[in-house]
């Protein structure tokens, strides 16, 4: 099973377009990823704040990383 998370720091300055500032390289840590996903079984139905998905106004870098990952599924 693949286990990758891409962390991108973004900013906006005086305009509605987000820019990628940098990317944080997270090592593959299955315990961390399991904690983020609320366990090995994935997300449960009783979450206080359900996932909101990817915002529409992300930077090109973030968008490219997200859609590139979807192509590899």
mmJSON file of the N, C-alpha and C atoms, coordinates in Angstrom:
{"data_MODEL":{"atom_site":{
"group_PDB":["ATOM","ATOM","ATOM","ATOM","ATOM","ATOM","ATOM","ATOM","ATOM","ATOM","ATOM","ATOM","ATOM","ATOM","ATOM","ATOM","ATOM","ATOM","ATOM","ATOM","ATOM","ATOM","ATOM","ATOM","ATOM","ATOM","ATOM","ATOM","ATOM","ATOM","ATOM","ATOM","ATOM","ATOM","ATOM","ATOM","ATOM","ATOM","ATOM","ATOM","ATOM","ATOM","ATOM","ATOM","ATOM","ATOM","ATOM","ATOM","ATOM","ATOM","ATOM","ATOM","ATOM","ATOM","ATOM","ATOM","ATOM","ATOM","ATOM","ATOM","ATOM","ATOM","ATOM","ATOM","ATOM","ATOM","ATOM","ATOM","ATOM","ATOM","ATOM","ATOM","ATOM","ATOM","ATOM","ATOM","ATOM","ATOM","ATOM","ATOM","ATOM","ATOM","ATOM","ATOM","ATOM","ATOM","ATOM","ATOM","ATOM","ATOM","ATOM","ATOM","ATOM","ATOM","ATOM","ATOM","ATOM","ATOM","ATOM","ATOM","ATOM","ATOM","ATOM","ATOM","ATOM","ATOM","ATOM","ATOM","ATOM","ATOM","ATOM","ATOM","ATOM","ATOM","ATOM","ATOM","ATOM","ATOM","ATOM","ATOM","ATOM","ATOM","ATOM","ATOM","ATOM","ATOM","ATOM","ATOM","ATOM","ATOM","ATOM","ATOM","ATOM","ATOM","ATOM","ATOM","ATOM","ATOM","ATOM","ATOM","ATOM","ATOM","ATOM","ATOM","ATOM","ATOM","ATOM","ATOM","ATOM","ATOM","ATOM","ATOM","ATOM","ATOM","ATOM","ATOM","ATOM","ATOM","ATOM","ATOM","ATOM","ATOM","ATOM","ATOM","ATOM","ATOM","ATOM","ATOM","ATOM","ATOM","ATOM","ATOM","ATOM","ATOM","ATOM","ATOM","ATOM","ATOM","ATOM","ATOM","ATOM","ATOM","ATOM","ATOM","ATOM","ATOM","ATOM","ATOM","ATOM","ATOM","ATOM","ATOM","ATOM","ATOM","ATOM","ATOM","ATOM","ATOM","ATOM","ATOM","ATOM","ATOM","ATOM","ATOM","ATOM","ATOM","ATOM","ATOM","ATOM","ATOM","ATOM","ATOM","ATOM","ATOM","ATOM","ATOM","ATOM","ATOM","ATOM"],
"id":[1,2,3,4,5,6,7,8,9,10,11,12,13,14,15,16,17,18,19,20,21,22,23,24,25,26,27,28,29,30,31,32,33,34,35,36,37,38,39,40,41,42,43,44,45,46,47,48,49,50,51,52,53,54,55,56,57,58,59,60,61,62,63,64,65,66,67,68,69,70,71,72,73,74,75,76,77,78,79,80,81,82,83,84,85,86,87,88,89,90,91,92,93,94,95,96,97,98,99,100,101,102,103,104,105,106,107,108,109,110,111,112,113,114,115,116,117,118,119,120,121,122,123,124,125,126,127,128,129,130,131,132,133,134,135,136,137,138,139,140,141,142,143,144,145,146,147,148,149,150,151,152,153,154,155,156,157,158,159,160,161,162,163,164,165,166,167,168,169,170,171,172,173,174,175,176,177,178,179,180,181,182,183,184,185,186,187,188,189,190,191,192,193,194,195,196,197,198,199,200,201,202,203,204,205,206,207,208,209,210,211,212,213,214,215,216,217,218,219],
"type_symbol":["N","C","C","N","C","C","N","C","C","N","C","C","N","C","C","N","C","C","N","C","C","N","C","C","N","C","C","N","C","C","N","C","C","N","C","C","N","C","C","N","C","C","N","C","C","N","C","C","N","C","C","N","C","C","N","C","C","N","C","C","N","C","C","N","C","C","N","C","C","N","C","C","N","C","C","N","C","C","N","C","C","N","C","C","N","C","C","N","C","C","N","C","C","N","C","C","N","C","C","N","C","C","N","C","C","N","C","C","N","C","C","N","C","C","N","C","C","N","C","C","N","C","C","N","C","C","N","C","C","N","C","C","N","C","C","N","C","C","N","C","C","N","C","C","N","C","C","N","C","C","N","C","C","N","C","C","N","C","C","N","C","C","N","C","C","N","C","C","N","C","C","N","C","C","N","C","C","N","C","C","N","C","C","N","C","C","N","C","C","N","C","C","N","C","C","N","C","C","N","C","C","N","C","C","N","C","C","N","C","C","N","C","C","N","C","C","N","C","C"],
"label_atom_id":["N","CA","C","N","CA","C","N","CA","C","N","CA","C","N","CA","C","N","CA","C","N","CA","C","N","CA","C","N","CA","C","N","CA","C","N","CA","C","N","CA","C","N","CA","C","N","CA","C","N","CA","C","N","CA","C","N","CA","C","N","CA","C","N","CA","C","N","CA","C","N","CA","C","N","CA","C","N","CA","C","N","CA","C","N","CA","C","N","CA","C","N","CA","C","N","CA","C","N","CA","C","N","CA","C","N","CA","C","N","CA","C","N","CA","C","N","CA","C","N","CA","C","N","CA","C","N","CA","C","N","CA","C","N","CA","C","N","CA","C","N","CA","C","N","CA","C","N","CA","C","N","CA","C","N","CA","C","N","CA","C","N","CA","C","N","CA","C","N","CA","C","N","CA","C","N","CA","C","N","CA","C","N","CA","C","N","CA","C","N","CA","C","N","CA","C","N","CA","C","N","CA","C","N","CA","C","N","CA","C","N","CA","C","N","CA","C","N","CA","C","N","CA","C","N","CA","C","N","CA","C","N","CA","C","N","CA","C","N","CA","C","N","CA","C","N","CA","C","N","CA","C","N","CA","C"],
"label_alt_id":[null,null,null,null,null,null,null,null,null,null,null,null,null,null,null,null,null,null,null,null,null,null,null,null,null,null,null,null,null,null,null,null,null,null,null,null,null,null,null,null,null,null,null,null,null,null,null,null,null,null,null,null,null,null,null,null,null,null,null,null,null,null,null,null,null,null,null,null,null,null,null,null,null,null,null,null,null,null,null,null,null,null,null,null,null,null,null,null,null,null,null,null,null,null,null,null,null,null,null,null,null,null,null,null,null,null,null,null,null,null,null,null,null,null,null,null,null,null,null,null,null,null,null,null,null,null,null,null,null,null,null,null,null,null,null,null,null,null,null,null,null,null,null,null,null,null,null,null,null,null,null,null,null,null,null,null,null,null,null,null,null,null,null,null,null,null,null,null,null,null,null,null,null,null,null,null,null,null,null,null,null,null,null,null,null,null,null,null,null,null,null,null,null,null,null,null,null,null,null,null,null,null,null,null,null,null,null,null,null,null,null,null,null,null,null,null,null,null,null],
"label_comp_id":["UNK","UNK","UNK","UNK","UNK","UNK","UNK","UNK","UNK","UNK","UNK","UNK","UNK","UNK","UNK","UNK","UNK","UNK","UNK","UNK","UNK","UNK","UNK","UNK","UNK","UNK","UNK","UNK","UNK","UNK","UNK","UNK","UNK","UNK","UNK","UNK","UNK","UNK","UNK","UNK","UNK","UNK","UNK","UNK","UNK","UNK","UNK","UNK","UNK","UNK","UNK","UNK","UNK","UNK","UNK","UNK","UNK","UNK","UNK","UNK","UNK","UNK","UNK","UNK","UNK","UNK","UNK","UNK","UNK","UNK","UNK","UNK","UNK","UNK","UNK","UNK","UNK","UNK","UNK","UNK","UNK","UNK","UNK","UNK","UNK","UNK","UNK","UNK","UNK","UNK","UNK","UNK","UNK","UNK","UNK","UNK","UNK","UNK","UNK","UNK","UNK","UNK","UNK","UNK","UNK","UNK","UNK","UNK","UNK","UNK","UNK","UNK","UNK","UNK","UNK","UNK","UNK","UNK","UNK","UNK","UNK","UNK","UNK","UNK","UNK","UNK","UNK","UNK","UNK","UNK","UNK","UNK","UNK","UNK","UNK","UNK","UNK","UNK","UNK","UNK","UNK","UNK","UNK","UNK","UNK","UNK","UNK","UNK","UNK","UNK","UNK","UNK","UNK","UNK","UNK","UNK","UNK","UNK","UNK","UNK","UNK","UNK","UNK","UNK","UNK","UNK","UNK","UNK","UNK","UNK","UNK","UNK","UNK","UNK","UNK","UNK","UNK","UNK","UNK","UNK","UNK","UNK","UNK","UNK","UNK","UNK","UNK","UNK","UNK","UNK","UNK","UNK","UNK","UNK","UNK","UNK","UNK","UNK","UNK","UNK","UNK","UNK","UNK","UNK","UNK","UNK","UNK","UNK","UNK","UNK","UNK","UNK","UNK","UNK","UNK","UNK","UNK","UNK","UNK"],
"label_asym_id":["A","A","A","A","A","A","A","A","A","A","A","A","A","A","A","A","A","A","A","A","A","A","A","A","A","A","A","A","A","A","A","A","A","A","A","A","A","A","A","A","A","A","A","A","A","A","A","A","A","A","A","A","A","A","A","A","A","A","A","A","A","A","A","A","A","A","A","A","A","A","A","A","A","A","A","A","A","A","A","A","A","A","A","A","A","A","A","A","A","A","A","A","A","A","A","A","A","A","A","A","A","A","A","A","A","A","A","A","A","A","A","A","A","A","A","A","A","A","A","A","A","A","A","A","A","A","A","A","A","A","A","A","A","A","A","A","A","A","A","A","A","A","A","A","A","A","A","A","A","A","A","A","A","A","A","A","A","A","A","A","A","A","A","A","A","A","A","A","A","A","A","A","A","A","A","A","A","A","A","A","A","A","A","A","A","A","A","A","A","A","A","A","A","A","A","A","A","A","A","A","A","A","A","A","A","A","A","A","A","A","A","A","A","A","A","A","A","A","A"],
"label_entity_id":["1","1","1","1","1","1","1","1","1","1","1","1","1","1","1","1","1","1","1","1","1","1","1","1","1","1","1","1","1","1","1","1","1","1","1","1","1","1","1","1","1","1","1","1","1","1","1","1","1","1","1","1","1","1","1","1","1","1","1","1","1","1","1","1","1","1","1","1","1","1","1","1","1","1","1","1","1","1","1","1","1","1","1","1","1","1","1","1","1","1","1","1","1","1","1","1","1","1","1","1","1","1","1","1","1","1","1","1","1","1","1","1","1","1","1","1","1","1","1","1","1","1","1","1","1","1","1","1","1","1","1","1","1","1","1","1","1","1","1","1","1","1","1","1","1","1","1","1","1","1","1","1","1","1","1","1","1","1","1","1","1","1","1","1","1","1","1","1","1","1","1","1","1","1","1","1","1","1","1","1","1","1","1","1","1","1","1","1","1","1","1","1","1","1","1","1","1","1","1","1","1","1","1","1","1","1","1","1","1","1","1","1","1","1","1","1","1","1","1"],
"label_seq_id":[1,1,1,2,2,2,3,3,3,4,4,4,5,5,5,6,6,6,7,7,7,8,8,8,9,9,9,10,10,10,11,11,11,12,12,12,13,13,13,14,14,14,15,15,15,16,16,16,17,17,17,18,18,18,19,19,19,20,20,20,21,21,21,22,22,22,23,23,23,24,24,24,25,25,25,26,26,26,27,27,27,28,28,28,29,29,29,30,30,30,31,31,31,32,32,32,33,33,33,34,34,34,35,35,35,36,36,36,37,37,37,38,38,38,39,39,39,40,40,40,41,41,41,42,42,42,43,43,43,44,44,44,45,45,45,46,46,46,47,47,47,48,48,48,49,49,49,50,50,50,51,51,51,52,52,52,53,53,53,54,54,54,55,55,55,56,56,56,57,57,57,58,58,58,59,59,59,60,60,60,61,61,61,62,62,62,63,63,63,64,64,64,65,65,65,66,66,66,67,67,67,68,68,68,69,69,69,70,70,70,71,71,71,72,72,72,73,73,73],
"pdbx_PDB_ins_code":[null,null,null,null,null,null,null,null,null,null,null,null,null,null,null,null,null,null,null,null,null,null,null,null,null,null,null,null,null,null,null,null,null,null,null,null,null,null,null,null,null,null,null,null,null,null,null,null,null,null,null,null,null,null,null,null,null,null,null,null,null,null,null,null,null,null,null,null,null,null,null,null,null,null,null,null,null,null,null,null,null,null,null,null,null,null,null,null,null,null,null,null,null,null,null,null,null,null,null,null,null,null,null,null,null,null,null,null,null,null,null,null,null,null,null,null,null,null,null,null,null,null,null,null,null,null,null,null,null,null,null,null,null,null,null,null,null,null,null,null,null,null,null,null,null,null,null,null,null,null,null,null,null,null,null,null,null,null,null,null,null,null,null,null,null,null,null,null,null,null,null,null,null,null,null,null,null,null,null,null,null,null,null,null,null,null,null,null,null,null,null,null,null,null,null,null,null,null,null,null,null,null,null,null,null,null,null,null,null,null,null,null,null,null,null,null,null,null,null],
"Cartn_x":[0.838,0.0,0.882,0.552,1.289,0.989,1.944,1.791,2.568,1.961,2.619,1.697,2.266,1.552,2.452,1.909,2.639,2.138,3.046,2.694,3.24,2.348,2.745,2.319,3.244,2.935,2.588,1.417,0.953,0.707,0.733,0.429,-0.271,-0.957,-1.564,-1.23,-0.994,-0.592,-1.304,-2.32,-3.067,-3.813,-3.95,-4.738,-5.371,-6.331,-7.014,-6.263,-5.105,-4.388,-3.354,-3.39,-2.447,-1.151,-0.043,1.291,1.892,2.632,3.323,4.62,4.809,6.017,7.08,6.667,7.619,6.894,7.646,7.081,7.863,7.156,7.776,7.804,8.976,9.126,8.896,7.751,7.443,7.948,8.679,9.108,7.912,8.047,6.965,6.882,5.847,5.621,4.19,4.047,2.731,1.905,2.547,1.803,1.22,2.003,1.509,0.358,0.519,-0.52,-1.789,-1.625,-2.784,-3.515,-2.756,-3.383,-4.129,-3.561,-4.222,-5.499,-5.476,-6.629,-7.574,-7.344,-8.182,-8.182,-7.003,-6.879,-6.701,-6.404,-6.157,-7.4,-8.568,-9.807,-10.253,-9.562,-9.951,-10.879,-11.517,-12.343,-13.664,-14.071,-15.329,-16.458,-17.678,-18.845,-19.083,-18.481,-18.775,-17.731,-17.204,-16.234,-16.934,-16.352,-16.974,-16.867,-15.803,-15.601,-15.263,-16.203,-15.933,-14.935,-14.255,-13.287,-13.968,-13.245,-13.815,-13.266,-12.286,-11.733,-10.719,-10.306,-9.314,-10.024,-9.598,-10.227,-10.032,-10.905,-10.827,-9.731,-9.279,-8.331,-6.9,-6.467,-5.101,-4.108,-2.83,-1.789,-1.624,-0.947,-0.706,0.126,1.079,1.922,1.075,0.214,-0.643,-1.605,-2.182,-3.093,-2.382,-1.173,-0.412,-0.062,0.323,0.648,-0.589,-1.726,-2.961,-3.408,-3.46,-3.964,-2.954,-1.66,-0.668,-0.824,-1.128,-1.334,-2.579,-3.617,-4.829,-4.581,-3.682,-3.385,-2.674,-1.969,-1.197,-2.025,-3.294,-4.136,-4.558],
"Cartn_y":[-1.177,0.0,1.238,2.188,3.443,4.315,5.13,5.974,7.27,8.235,9.505,10.661,11.676,12.925,14.053,14.921,16.097,17.302,18.006,19.168,20.406,21.296,22.511,23.712,24.643,25.901,26.917,27.535,28.484,29.848,30.87,32.218,32.982,34.033,34.949,36.372,37.219,38.58,39.548,40.198,41.249,40.758,39.522,39.026,37.689,37.234,35.989,34.71,34.824,33.633,33.193,31.924,31.365,30.984,31.185,30.836,29.784,28.85,27.849,28.462,28.436,28.973,27.897,26.705,25.61,24.316,23.243,21.923,21.276,20.682,19.985,18.504,17.905,16.486,15.683,15.014,14.168,12.757,12.185,10.801,9.866,8.684,7.701,7.156,7.558,7.143,6.611,5.301,4.692,4.989,5.146,5.478,6.892,7.841,9.207,9.225,8.568,8.569,7.877,6.819,6.141,7.067,7.854,8.801,9.894,10.373,11.4,10.851,9.597,8.972,8.309,8.508,7.939,6.42,5.82,4.37,3.711,2.418,1.666,1.533,1.566,1.407,2.665,3.77,5.016,5.841,6.769,7.733,7.081,7.368,6.828,7.847,7.406,8.274,9.251,9.035,9.88,10.992,11.533,12.621,13.934,14.743,16.042,17.007,16.908,17.761,16.873,16.61,15.722,16.342,15.534,16.055,17.004,18.059,19.063,18.944,18.102,17.953,19.043,19.088,20.056,21.35,22.509,23.776,24.035,24.82,25.112,26.101,26.915,27.977,27.687,26.43,26.088,26.519,26.533,26.907,25.822,26.18,25.217,24.031,24.283,23.198,22.191,22.686,21.807,21.038,21.734,21.095,19.993,20.277,19.283,18.063,18.268,17.14,16.29,16.93,16.205,15.364,15.971,15.245,14.234,14.461,13.468,12.224,12.427,11.298,10.508,11.182,10.477,9.61,10.038,9.253,7.953,7.924,6.737,5.724,6.008,5.072,3.929],
"Cartn_z":[0.0,0.0,0.0,-0.832,-0.883,0.315,0.663,1.846,1.613,0.921,0.645,1.005,1.625,1.878,1.407,0.576,0.114,0.898,1.561,2.358,1.66,1.231,0.517,1.335,1.563,2.232,1.163,1.3,0.298,0.936,0.114,0.581,-0.537,-0.144,-1.105,-0.662,-1.621,-1.288,-2.227,-1.725,-2.436,-3.67,-3.875,-5.003,-4.617,-5.377,-4.993,-5.375,-5.982,-6.449,-5.425,-5.085,-4.12,-4.816,-4.125,-4.616,-3.683,-4.236,-3.414,-2.901,-1.586,-0.971,-0.853,-0.507,-0.341,-0.047,-0.065,0.193,1.328,2.252,3.375,3.04,3.136,2.831,4.107,4.178,5.324,5.059,5.998,5.81,5.898,5.332,5.4,6.815,7.497,8.874,8.964,8.921,8.873,10.12,11.282,12.5,12.405,11.88,11.696,10.695,9.573,8.543,9.037,9.843,10.417,11.386,12.165,13.09,12.339,11.233,10.435,9.812,9.375,8.723,9.722,11.031,12.08,12.049,11.902,11.993,10.647,10.697,9.466,8.603,9.218,8.47,7.751,7.974,7.327,8.195,7.595,8.315,8.73,9.943,10.449,10.295,10.529,10.337,11.476,12.634,13.79,13.997,12.928,13.035,13.376,14.279,14.571,13.394,12.616,11.441,10.249,9.357,8.227,7.255,6.439,5.47,4.484,4.11,3.21,1.799,1.579,0.237,-0.089,-1.325,-1.795,-2.203,-1.69,-2.102,-3.596,-4.165,-5.6,-5.95,-4.984,-5.29,-4.815,-4.883,-4.479,-5.555,-5.203,-6.158,-7.228,-8.296,-9.375,-8.895,-8.003,-7.475,-6.701,-5.82,-5.037,-5.937,-6.88,-7.82,-8.606,-9.077,-9.826,-8.995,-7.735,-6.869,-6.588,-6.391,-6.087,-7.284,-8.445,-9.608,-10.133,-9.913,-10.277,-9.405,-8.122,-7.213,-7.61,-8.082,-8.498,-9.74,-10.615,-11.815,-11.471,-10.345,-9.956,-9.182,-8.936,-8.173,-9.056],
"occupancy":[1.0,1.0,1.0,1.0,1.0,1.0,1.0,1.0,1.0,1.0,1.0,1.0,1.0,1.0,1.0,1.0,1.0,1.0,1.0,1.0,1.0,1.0,1.0,1.0,1.0,1.0,1.0,1.0,1.0,1.0,1.0,1.0,1.0,1.0,1.0,1.0,1.0,1.0,1.0,1.0,1.0,1.0,1.0,1.0,1.0,1.0,1.0,1.0,1.0,1.0,1.0,1.0,1.0,1.0,1.0,1.0,1.0,1.0,1.0,1.0,1.0,1.0,1.0,1.0,1.0,1.0,1.0,1.0,1.0,1.0,1.0,1.0,1.0,1.0,1.0,1.0,1.0,1.0,1.0,1.0,1.0,1.0,1.0,1.0,1.0,1.0,1.0,1.0,1.0,1.0,1.0,1.0,1.0,1.0,1.0,1.0,1.0,1.0,1.0,1.0,1.0,1.0,1.0,1.0,1.0,1.0,1.0,1.0,1.0,1.0,1.0,1.0,1.0,1.0,1.0,1.0,1.0,1.0,1.0,1.0,1.0,1.0,1.0,1.0,1.0,1.0,1.0,1.0,1.0,1.0,1.0,1.0,1.0,1.0,1.0,1.0,1.0,1.0,1.0,1.0,1.0,1.0,1.0,1.0,1.0,1.0,1.0,1.0,1.0,1.0,1.0,1.0,1.0,1.0,1.0,1.0,1.0,1.0,1.0,1.0,1.0,1.0,1.0,1.0,1.0,1.0,1.0,1.0,1.0,1.0,1.0,1.0,1.0,1.0,1.0,1.0,1.0,1.0,1.0,1.0,1.0,1.0,1.0,1.0,1.0,1.0,1.0,1.0,1.0,1.0,1.0,1.0,1.0,1.0,1.0,1.0,1.0,1.0,1.0,1.0,1.0,1.0,1.0,1.0,1.0,1.0,1.0,1.0,1.0,1.0,1.0,1.0,1.0,1.0,1.0,1.0,1.0,1.0,1.0],
"B_iso_or_equiv":[0.0,0.0,0.0,0.0,0.0,0.0,0.0,0.0,0.0,0.0,0.0,0.0,0.0,0.0,0.0,0.0,0.0,0.0,0.0,0.0,0.0,0.0,0.0,0.0,0.0,0.0,0.0,0.0,0.0,0.0,0.0,0.0,0.0,0.0,0.0,0.0,0.0,0.0,0.0,0.0,0.0,0.0,0.0,0.0,0.0,0.0,0.0,0.0,0.0,0.0,0.0,0.0,0.0,0.0,0.0,0.0,0.0,0.0,0.0,0.0,0.0,0.0,0.0,0.0,0.0,0.0,0.0,0.0,0.0,0.0,0.0,0.0,0.0,0.0,0.0,0.0,0.0,0.0,0.0,0.0,0.0,0.0,0.0,0.0,0.0,0.0,0.0,0.0,0.0,0.0,0.0,0.0,0.0,0.0,0.0,0.0,0.0,0.0,0.0,0.0,0.0,0.0,0.0,0.0,0.0,0.0,0.0,0.0,0.0,0.0,0.0,0.0,0.0,0.0,0.0,0.0,0.0,0.0,0.0,0.0,0.0,0.0,0.0,0.0,0.0,0.0,0.0,0.0,0.0,0.0,0.0,0.0,0.0,0.0,0.0,0.0,0.0,0.0,0.0,0.0,0.0,0.0,0.0,0.0,0.0,0.0,0.0,0.0,0.0,0.0,0.0,0.0,0.0,0.0,0.0,0.0,0.0,0.0,0.0,0.0,0.0,0.0,0.0,0.0,0.0,0.0,0.0,0.0,0.0,0.0,0.0,0.0,0.0,0.0,0.0,0.0,0.0,0.0,0.0,0.0,0.0,0.0,0.0,0.0,0.0,0.0,0.0,0.0,0.0,0.0,0.0,0.0,0.0,0.0,0.0,0.0,0.0,0.0,0.0,0.0,0.0,0.0,0.0,0.0,0.0,0.0,0.0,0.0,0.0,0.0,0.0,0.0,0.0,0.0,0.0,0.0,0.0,0.0,0.0],
"pdbx_formal_charge":[null,null,null,null,null,null,null,null,null,null,null,null,null,null,null,null,null,null,null,null,null,null,null,null,null,null,null,null,null,null,null,null,null,null,null,null,null,null,null,null,null,null,null,null,null,null,null,null,null,null,null,null,null,null,null,null,null,null,null,null,null,null,null,null,null,null,null,null,null,null,null,null,null,null,null,null,null,null,null,null,null,null,null,null,null,null,null,null,null,null,null,null,null,null,null,null,null,null,null,null,null,null,null,null,null,null,null,null,null,null,null,null,null,null,null,null,null,null,null,null,null,null,null,null,null,null,null,null,null,null,null,null,null,null,null,null,null,null,null,null,null,null,null,null,null,null,null,null,null,null,null,null,null,null,null,null,null,null,null,null,null,null,null,null,null,null,null,null,null,null,null,null,null,null,null,null,null,null,null,null,null,null,null,null,null,null,null,null,null,null,null,null,null,null,null,null,null,null,null,null,null,null,null,null,null,null,null,null,null,null,null,null,null,null,null,null,null,null,null],
"auth_seq_id":[1,1,1,2,2,2,3,3,3,4,4,4,5,5,5,6,6,6,7,7,7,8,8,8,9,9,9,10,10,10,11,11,11,12,12,12,13,13,13,14,14,14,15,15,15,16,16,16,17,17,17,18,18,18,19,19,19,20,20,20,21,21,21,22,22,22,23,23,23,24,24,24,25,25,25,26,26,26,27,27,27,28,28,28,29,29,29,30,30,30,31,31,31,32,32,32,33,33,33,34,34,34,35,35,35,36,36,36,37,37,37,38,38,38,39,39,39,40,40,40,41,41,41,42,42,42,43,43,43,44,44,44,45,45,45,46,46,46,47,47,47,48,48,48,49,49,49,50,50,50,51,51,51,52,52,52,53,53,53,54,54,54,55,55,55,56,56,56,57,57,57,58,58,58,59,59,59,60,60,60,61,61,61,62,62,62,63,63,63,64,64,64,65,65,65,66,66,66,67,67,67,68,68,68,69,69,69,70,70,70,71,71,71,72,72,72,73,73,73],
"auth_comp_id":["UNK","UNK","UNK","UNK","UNK","UNK","UNK","UNK","UNK","UNK","UNK","UNK","UNK","UNK","UNK","UNK","UNK","UNK","UNK","UNK","UNK","UNK","UNK","UNK","UNK","UNK","UNK","UNK","UNK","UNK","UNK","UNK","UNK","UNK","UNK","UNK","UNK","UNK","UNK","UNK","UNK","UNK","UNK","UNK","UNK","UNK","UNK","UNK","UNK","UNK","UNK","UNK","UNK","UNK","UNK","UNK","UNK","UNK","UNK","UNK","UNK","UNK","UNK","UNK","UNK","UNK","UNK","UNK","UNK","UNK","UNK","UNK","UNK","UNK","UNK","UNK","UNK","UNK","UNK","UNK","UNK","UNK","UNK","UNK","UNK","UNK","UNK","UNK","UNK","UNK","UNK","UNK","UNK","UNK","UNK","UNK","UNK","UNK","UNK","UNK","UNK","UNK","UNK","UNK","UNK","UNK","UNK","UNK","UNK","UNK","UNK","UNK","UNK","UNK","UNK","UNK","UNK","UNK","UNK","UNK","UNK","UNK","UNK","UNK","UNK","UNK","UNK","UNK","UNK","UNK","UNK","UNK","UNK","UNK","UNK","UNK","UNK","UNK","UNK","UNK","UNK","UNK","UNK","UNK","UNK","UNK","UNK","UNK","UNK","UNK","UNK","UNK","UNK","UNK","UNK","UNK","UNK","UNK","UNK","UNK","UNK","UNK","UNK","UNK","UNK","UNK","UNK","UNK","UNK","UNK","UNK","UNK","UNK","UNK","UNK","UNK","UNK","UNK","UNK","UNK","UNK","UNK","UNK","UNK","UNK","UNK","UNK","UNK","UNK","UNK","UNK","UNK","UNK","UNK","UNK","UNK","UNK","UNK","UNK","UNK","UNK","UNK","UNK","UNK","UNK","UNK","UNK","UNK","UNK","UNK","UNK","UNK","UNK","UNK","UNK","UNK","UNK","UNK","UNK"],
"auth_asym_id":["A","A","A","A","A","A","A","A","A","A","A","A","A","A","A","A","A","A","A","A","A","A","A","A","A","A","A","A","A","A","A","A","A","A","A","A","A","A","A","A","A","A","A","A","A","A","A","A","A","A","A","A","A","A","A","A","A","A","A","A","A","A","A","A","A","A","A","A","A","A","A","A","A","A","A","A","A","A","A","A","A","A","A","A","A","A","A","A","A","A","A","A","A","A","A","A","A","A","A","A","A","A","A","A","A","A","A","A","A","A","A","A","A","A","A","A","A","A","A","A","A","A","A","A","A","A","A","A","A","A","A","A","A","A","A","A","A","A","A","A","A","A","A","A","A","A","A","A","A","A","A","A","A","A","A","A","A","A","A","A","A","A","A","A","A","A","A","A","A","A","A","A","A","A","A","A","A","A","A","A","A","A","A","A","A","A","A","A","A","A","A","A","A","A","A","A","A","A","A","A","A","A","A","A","A","A","A","A","A","A","A","A","A","A","A","A","A","A","A"],
"auth_atom_id":["N","CA","C","N","CA","C","N","CA","C","N","CA","C","N","CA","C","N","CA","C","N","CA","C","N","CA","C","N","CA","C","N","CA","C","N","CA","C","N","CA","C","N","CA","C","N","CA","C","N","CA","C","N","CA","C","N","CA","C","N","CA","C","N","CA","C","N","CA","C","N","CA","C","N","CA","C","N","CA","C","N","CA","C","N","CA","C","N","CA","C","N","CA","C","N","CA","C","N","CA","C","N","CA","C","N","CA","C","N","CA","C","N","CA","C","N","CA","C","N","CA","C","N","CA","C","N","CA","C","N","CA","C","N","CA","C","N","CA","C","N","CA","C","N","CA","C","N","CA","C","N","CA","C","N","CA","C","N","CA","C","N","CA","C","N","CA","C","N","CA","C","N","CA","C","N","CA","C","N","CA","C","N","CA","C","N","CA","C","N","CA","C","N","CA","C","N","CA","C","N","CA","C","N","CA","C","N","CA","C","N","CA","C","N","CA","C","N","CA","C","N","CA","C","N","CA","C","N","CA","C","N","CA","C","N","CA","C","N","CA","C","N","CA","C","N","CA","C","N","CA","C","N","CA","C"],
"pdbx_PDB_model_num":[1,1,1,1,1,1,1,1,1,1,1,1,1,1,1,1,1,1,1,1,1,1,1,1,1,1,1,1,1,1,1,1,1,1,1,1,1,1,1,1,1,1,1,1,1,1,1,1,1,1,1,1,1,1,1,1,1,1,1,1,1,1,1,1,1,1,1,1,1,1,1,1,1,1,1,1,1,1,1,1,1,1,1,1,1,1,1,1,1,1,1,1,1,1,1,1,1,1,1,1,1,1,1,1,1,1,1,1,1,1,1,1,1,1,1,1,1,1,1,1,1,1,1,1,1,1,1,1,1,1,1,1,1,1,1,1,1,1,1,1,1,1,1,1,1,1,1,1,1,1,1,1,1,1,1,1,1,1,1,1,1,1,1,1,1,1,1,1,1,1,1,1,1,1,1,1,1,1,1,1,1,1,1,1,1,1,1,1,1,1,1,1,1,1,1,1,1,1,1,1,1,1,1,1,1,1,1,1,1,1,1,1,1,1,1,1,1,1,1]
}}}
